[in-house]
Amino acid sequence: MVERAGPDPAEQAEALHNAERELRDAQTAEDVRRVWKKYYLIVGHRKLGRLLLGRTAEQLLARE
């Protein structure tokens, strides 16, 4: 069986902060889709959804 390596924690934290900033600046649904496609493989759908609902990257990182 081949083990899948997850994203590097530092890379994931940086991506989470970047996604938070880009989602905050998004003006249209298309902007949100663009950010989602860019980050969902690194950050994950659940965390992106939580960012979209108002949680901060710091709150999400503190829960890990």
C-alpha positions, -999 to +999 in steps of 0.1 A: +000+000+000+013+035-009+011+061+018-001+095+008+018+123+023-004+152+034+006+188+029+034+203+049+019+220+080+038+252+073+026+252+037-010+245+049-009+273+074+004+298+048-023+286+023-049+290+050-039+326+057-038+334+019-072+318+014-086+338+043-074+370+028-086+362-007-120+351+005-123+383+025-116+403-006-139+383-029-166+404-044-185+378-065-194+342-065-169+337-093-142+351-070-151+326-043-150+297-068-116+308-080-102+309-045-119+275-037-103+258-067-069+273-059-068+261-022-091+232-016-065+205-023-041+220+003-065+234+029-096+212+024-133+219+018-142+219+055-117+246+065-125+267+034-162+265+044-154+276+079-134+306+066-163+315+043-186+314+074-164+338+093-139+317+113-103+330+111-073+311+100-059+315+135-089+298+151-087+270+126-050+265+132-055+265+170-079+236+167-053+213+151 
